[in-house]
Amino acid sequence: MNEILKHSIRFVALFIVQAFILNQLEIGWGIQLMVYPLFIMLLPFDLGLIYLMLIAFGMGMLIDAVSNTYGLHTSSLVLFAYLRPIIMKIFSPRDGYEKMREGNIFEMGTRWFVYVFGGLLAIHHFWFFLMEIFRLDELFFVLQKTILSLPLSYALCYLLQALFISKPKER
């Protein structure tokens, strides 16, 4: 499948899942499931930072427009996109990223995905909830929401990859 078509389908699918399903769920204890950062994670490694941030801005704005969240999703997703190359450089494989196409769990392995995507998702969630509450005296509540939402969002992203991304063929 054409790479642009594949990423366009992912964009639309994750947008619909996030905006029309997950943002409507009331789980309790401040838990909010967020899977749309997975789209930014699965973009090609060689995509420039400006393009990455523009795509993140567009997706965040669409989700904010539908969800009435006034820039929360946009700011956290742009931060995710900005930090992605930095975190990926810290955890780069010995051979680099030249042979890899995208940062999915099957190409990069579980350990790499836990460190890179898990770290980025933690920063994303913390920033999102910090901006949502916007009070430093509520830092404990921000941490509670982050700690409770993070494992569920990560597990859902893992499940989505297992269901919809094909494993690479053995060479």
N, C-alpha and C positions, 0 to 999 in steps of 0.2 A: 504494500500500500504506500502511496505517496506520503512522505513525511509531513508535509503541510496539512494534508487531509487528515492524517492520523492525529496530529496535535489539535486541529480544529475540532474534531469530534470529541477529543478529551476535554477541551475547553468548554464546549457546550454541555457535555454530560456532567462534568463536575460543577459547572455553574447551576444547572437545573437541580442536581442533587442537593447542593448547598442552599441555594436561595429558596427553593420551593418545598424541600423536605426537611433538611436538618435544622434550618433556622426556625421552623415551625414547631419543633419538638420541645416539650417541657419535661426534662428529666428530673430536675430537682437538685438541691445543694449547689446551684450555680453552674451546673455542668452544661457545657455547650459543645457539641460535636462540630469539628471543622475539618473538612477534607480538601478544600480547594487549594491549600498550599502544595498538595501533591502535584498539581499541574505544573507549577513552577519548578518543582524538583525534577520532573520527568522531561523537561525541555533539554535539547542537546547541550553537551558540555561546551561546545565551541561558540555558543551564542554569546554575543557581546553584552556587557553589563547594561548599556543604555537600552538595548532592545529588551533585555530581561526585565528591566525596571518599567519600561513602557507597557509591556504585556501585563505585568503585575498590576500596574496602575489601572489599565483597562478592565481587567477582571475584577479588581477590588471595587472600582466605581460601579460596575454593573451590579454586583452583589449588594453594595450599599444602596443603590437606587431602588432595588426591589425590596430590600430589608428595612429601609428607613433608618440606617445606622450612621449617617452623616460622616463618613470617612474612616470609620473604625477598621473595616475590612481593608480599605485601600492603604492606610498607613501601615498596618501590620504586614500586609502582603508585599508592599514595596520594601519594607525593612527586611523581610525574608529574602527577597530577590537581591537586595544589596549585599547581604551577608553570605549568600550562597557561594559565590566564588572564593570568599575568604575562608570559610569553614571547609570547603572542598579542597582548598590548597593545603590546609593543615592536615587533613586526613587523606591526602592523595596516595594512590597505590604506588608501589615501588616502580612500576613501569609507566606510570602516568596515566592519563586519560585518553591517549591517542587511539587505542584499540576499542574504546568504549563509545557507544552512541548516546546513551542516556543513563540517568542515575536510578534505574529501577533496582529492586531487590535481587532479581535474578542475575543481572549482569555484574553487579557490584558486590553482592554477598550480604548476608544478614548483619554481620558485625559492622561493616562500613555503613550500611543503611541506618542501623540503630544510632551510631555516633553522629553521622552527618544530618540525616533527616530528623532524628530525634532531637538533636541539639537545636536545629533550626526551628523545629516545631515548638519546642519549649520557649524559645525567644519570641516567636510569633504569638503564642498564647499569652505569655506574660505581658507583652506590649499591648495586645488587644484588650485584655482585662484591665490593665493599668489605665489605658486611655478611656475605657468604658466607665470606670468608676471615677477616675481623675481626682483622687484624694489620697495623699500619702498616709493619712491617719487610718485608712482602710487597707493598708498593705497586707495585713493578715488575710483579709477577705480576697484580695487579688491573688495571693499565693494559694489559698484554698481552691479558688476556681481554676487556677492554672494546674495545680496538682491533681485535681479530680478530673478535669477535662482532657489533659494530655494523654494518659494511657488509653482512654477510650477512642480519642481521635486517631492516635497512632495505630491502634488495632484495626480500626475501620479502614485506614489507608492501606495497611498490610493486606487486609481481606480483599479490598478492591483490586490490588495488584495481583493477588493470587487468582482472582476470578477472571480478570480481563486482560492481563498481559501475558503473552505466551513466553515460555522459557526459551532461551536461545538454544539453537541446535548445537550438539556436541561437535567439536572439530576433530 
